[in-house]
């Protein structure tokens, strides 16, 4: 028994090392006092975090990424939740076609979706400094994930509880607010969290649909590394990692990650 457990533990540990070591290297590099990206660090310093927060270009990109991520999470959740309810509870015909239509952005390469949206929005927003195409593009690619998480939560919820509420006199809206919504809350919150993270870190959609004169943090990082090779980029990457971890910890404190099921 111990031998088999050890046999399983080794590949699991290897996977964790493969995933975590690059993150650890980026974090340590961001603390390097040297003038160029290098590892291991010569000595520890916070100078590159000061450079990151003092940079107007990075701060503007960071704020735009936060705004787009929050709006994407809210809009994707507002669309995907009723779509999942309709699919699971009410749709009788063409169920597979409906599901494929919503999941289609996941079936295509993201760069093709970005190019198609670029051609479409070029007729309406060409040359304009608006975030509407970027926001719609992020909603398109994150909507399927929110739909999946809410759908999974609905399938894990017994339909009998909704029927019992309706039998006791609750109307459809009251049943949803007092019974359905609390039971699928973990799926909704998980979907919104994934939508924000994917929007914040998105490259393909952001690269082609970003407004003129503005950019998101991942694209700003890419542009920065084309001309500069100092640890400011590592500091920006570390901020993104910390933000993602903070969201996960917040969800765990508010709802508990054990309630999240796919």
GICORBEL-V975639 format. One line per field, one symbol per residue. ss: DSSP state (H for helix, E for strand, - for the rest). phi: phi as a letter, one per 30 degrees, with the letter a starting at -180 (. if undefined). psi: psi as a letter, one per 20 degrees, with the letter a starting at -180 (. if undefined). Layout:
BEGIN
ss=???
phi=???
psi=???
END
This chain:
BEGIN
ss=-HHHHHHHHHHHHHHHHHHHHHHHHHHHHH-E-----------E--HHHHHHHH-HHHHHHHHHHHHHHHHHHHHHHHHHHHHHHHHHHH----HHHHHHHHHHHHH--HHHHHHHHHHHHHHHH------HHHHHHHHHHHHHHHHHHHHHHHH----HHHHHHHH----HHHHHHHHHHHH-HHHHHHHHHHHHHHHH---HHHHHH-------HHHHHHHHHHH----HHHHHHHHHHHHHHHHHHHHHHH--HHH---
phi=.ddddddddddddddddddceeddddddddcddddbdabdddacacddddddddddddddddddddddddddddddddddddddddddcbdcchdddddddddedddceddddddddddddddcbeiccbcdeddddddddceeddedddddddddcdddddddddddjddddddddccdeddcedddddddddddddddcdcddddccdddibacdeddddddddbbbcdeddddddddddddddddddddddbiddddbc
psi=ghghghhhhghghhggghhhghggggghhhjpiriqpqprqgrpqjhhhhhgiiohgggghgggggghgghgggggghghghgggggghhphqkghggghghihhhhqphhggggghghgihhhkpjqmqjgggggghggihghggggghgghhhippihhhhgghhjjpagghggghggghhjghggggghghggghghjqggghhhjqqpirqrghhhgghgihhqlrjhhhgghhgggggghhggggghhghpiiioq.
END
